[in-house]
Amino acid sequence: MSDTSSRFFSNQGITQSTRFIHTPGDFAVNNLLYVQEAGVLKSLRPHKSSREGLESILFMIIKDGDGFVRISGREYSVKSGDCVLINCMDKYEHESSENNPWELSWVHFFGKQAVSFYELFLKENGGQNVFTPVETEGYVKMIENLMALCNDKSVMSEIYANETLTEMFTEIISDVLSLSSKTSDIDVSVARTYLNDNFASDNAIDEVCARIGFEKDKIDEAFENAYGISMAEYLKIRRLNVAKEMLRFTIEPETKIASECGIKDYSEFIKMFVDAESMTPEVYRSKWAQWIK
């Protein structure tokens, strides 16, 4: 495991930056999200940076100023308070503006789950690479923490870096879901509460749509934007969780449990368990129910 870092330096009068370059150990490469490079940059005059074909995810925070980011032919105008997430296998470039040069915090990172997290972000952010959270201070502090961890050549520092990167992704997804829900006139929390309380009803989704007073497709779109899951899938998971609890802590017959969870067809109940748990309800109960043991 080796690390190199550069103190505050000037790149021919173009930028001033502090960056830390990290080479991860085998354990991190095989099991964790890991930092490749992290730093801060202040642009002194307009400049363009272009790359592609890198196994890396880049997260940038525009702390001040503005500029442009171009990703696979799509151009974004970004300003202070914006955040950008990029899969660096794609061709991308970023360019500070002439009138208001930017100041950035950034981290390049990778790992076996990194691309999947990135694709989830794109899905929840409507295919856009840029989002604007309520505040960026938390992200800036996370990157500062990652910069500090790059100085520590230990397995524990890489475990802490993985924890910080996971927290960062959690915040990113939370922010984009929150932003999506705020753009809707539909209060989807009403739908979630109703489905939680009335999961056994055959017509729970139709009932909640009538209660809210919007078309089903519009409510479902708003629900998925807010929670990352459709109402039908949410209802299915709610029923499954209740069924698990009853299988574990009651002696009710499995057919009755299925019915009380809103699943009248027992074969459908079995299929739901096999799809979710790779076992039948009977096997699930035998493994998890303490009263059987």
N, C-alpha and C positions, 0 to 999 in steps of 0.2 A: 504494500500500500504506500503510495507516495502522494505528496501534495506540494504545489507551488503556489505562492501568492505574490501579488504585486501591490505595492503601496501606491499612494496617490501619485499619479503621473499625468503628463500632458502628451497627447498624441498629435504632434506637429501643430499645435494650436487649434485642433479640431474639437477634441473632447478632453475632459478631466474625469478620471474614474478611479475607483478602488474596486478591484476584483480578486476573487479567490478561486483558483482552479483546483479541482479535487479529482483524484483517481481512486475509485472505490475498490475495496477488497472483494475477494471472490464471494464471501458470504452475502455482501450487499448486492452484488450483481445478480446472484442467483435467487435471492429471497426478498429484497427490499426495494422501495423507492430510494434512489440515491442522487445526490447532488453531483453535477458535472462542473458547474461554474455558477457563481453568484456574485453580485456586486451592485454598485451604484455608479451612475454616470451623469455628468453635466455637459451638455453640448455647448461649445463656445461659438460655433458657427455652423451653418447648414451642412449636413453631410448625409450620405446614403450608405446603408449597409445591406448587403444582399447575400443570401445563402440558400442552399437546398441539399437534400440528400443526407441529412444528419439524423442519426438515431437519438433524438432528443425532443423534449417538450419544453417550450420557452414560455415563461410567465413574466409579463412586464407590467409595471405600474407607472403610469405617467404622473409623477409627483408635482410637476410644474411645467408650464409651457405647452406647446402643441406640436403636431406633426402629422405624418401620414404612415400608415402601415398597409402594405400590399401583400396579399396572400393568394396564390394561385389565380392571379388576374383580378381579384376583387380588392378594391381600395377602400380603406377606412380613414376618415379624418378623426384624429384622436386629440384629446385635450386633458388638462389637469383633472384627475379624479377617475379617468378611464383605466380599465385593465384589459390586457390582451393575452390570449392563450393561443399558442401556435404549435402544430406538429411540424417539426423542422425537416421532415422528409419532403414536405411540400416546398415549392419555391416561394420564398418570402423576402421582403425587403422593408426596411423602415427608414424614415427620413425626417429629421428635425426640421421645423419651419425656419424660415429666414428671419421673420419679425419677432418671433417669440420662442427661441430655442428651448428644447425641453430638458427636464431632469428626470431620470429614470431610476427605478430599482428593478432588478431582474434576477431570475434564477433559471438556469438550464438544468433539467433533471431527467432521469429515465428510470427504468425498471420494468419488470414483466407486466405490471398492471397499468403502467402509465398511459399507454395508447387507449386502453379500455376506458380509463377515467376521462381522457380527452374526448373520446367519442360520446360518452355520456354527457359531458359538458355541451358539446355541439348540439346534441339532441334536445337538451333542456333549454338551450339558448337560441333555439330557432335557426340553427345552422350558422350563427354569427360568431366571429372570433373575439368580438369586443363586448364588454359589459361595463356598466357604471354602478358600482355598489354605493350604498349610503355613505360609507366612509372607507378609506384605504389604510388607515393607521395600523390596523391589525395585520394586514398583509405586509406592510413595510417592516413591522417588528418581526414577523416570521422570517423574512429574508435576512434581516440583521442577525437573527438567531442562527440561520443556516450558514451565513458568512463566518460567524464565530466557530461553529462546529467544524468547518473546513480546516481550521487550524489544529484540531485535535486528531491525531493519528491513532484512532482506536476503534474497536468494534462497537463499543458503547456509543461513541459519537455518531456512528452510522445508524445505529438503532434510534437514537434521538432525532437524527435528521429524517429518518423514515416517518417517525411520529409527527414531526412538524409538517412534512410534505402531505401526509394523510389529513392532518388537521386543515391545512391550506385548501386541499381539494374539497373537504367537507364544507368549508366556508364558501368556496366558489359555487358549489352546487346549491347550497342554501340561499345564497344571494341571488342567483339567476332564477330560482324558483319563486323567491319572494318578489322579485321584479316583475315576473310574468303574472303573478296573481294580482298585483296592484293595477295592472292594465285592464283588468276585467271588471265589469259592472256586477258580476255575479258573486255573491258571498258563498264560496264553496265550503266554508266551514259548517254551514247549515247542512249541506249534503253529507259531509263526513259524520257529523253528529247523528244525523238521522239513520245512516247506514249502520253506525255502531250500535244504535239502540234497537233497530228493527231489522236486523240481519236475517231473521227467520221468515220474514214475509216473502211470499212468492213474487210480489210486485214492488219490492222496496225501491227500485230505481225509478219506476214510473211514478210512484207515490211522492218521492222527493222532488221529482221534476215538476209535478203538479203543485207542490208546496212552494217551490221557489218561483215558478211562473215563467220559466224560459223553456225553449225547445231543448230536447234531450241532447242533441248534438252540440249545442252551444255550452250547456252545463258540463258535458263530458270533456269538451276541449278545455274549459276553464279549470276543471278538476285536475286534469292531467298536467296542465301547465303549473298548477300549484303544488301537486304532490308527486308528480312523475309517474302516475299510474292511472288507468281508467277506473271509472266507478265499478264496472263489472269485475275487474281484477281485484279491486279493493274489497268488494263484497265477498268474493271467493276466499281471499286471505282471511278476512274476518271470520267467516264460517269455519274455515280450517282451524284457526287458532282456538275458537270456542270448542270445536270437536276434540282437539287435542287435550284441552283442559278437562273435558268431561270423561274422556277415555282414561285419563290418568287418575282422576280424583273422585269418580263415581263408579257405581256398579251397574249403571243403566245399560241395557242391551245396545249393541252397536247400531241396530236398525232404528231404535228409538232416538239415539243420539243424532243420527243422520237426519231424521225427520225434524227434531227440535232445532237443528241448525239450518233448516230451510231447504234440505236436500231430500226430496221425496223418493227419488229413485236410488235404491241402495247400491246398484252397480255403478252409478255415477259417483257415489260417495267413495267407493273403493278406488275407482279410477283417479279421483282427486288426490287421494292419499298416495297412490303409487306414483303419480306424476310428481308430487311435491316431495315425498319422503322415500321413494323407492321401496315401499313396503305397504302391506295392507293395513287397515285400521286394527285388525286383530293382532298382527305382529307388533305394530306400534304400541298397543296396550300391553302386550307381554313384556316388552322391553322397558317401558317407562312407568307402568303403574306399580307403585310400592305395595299396594294392598294385595297384589297377586303374589309377590315374593313373601 
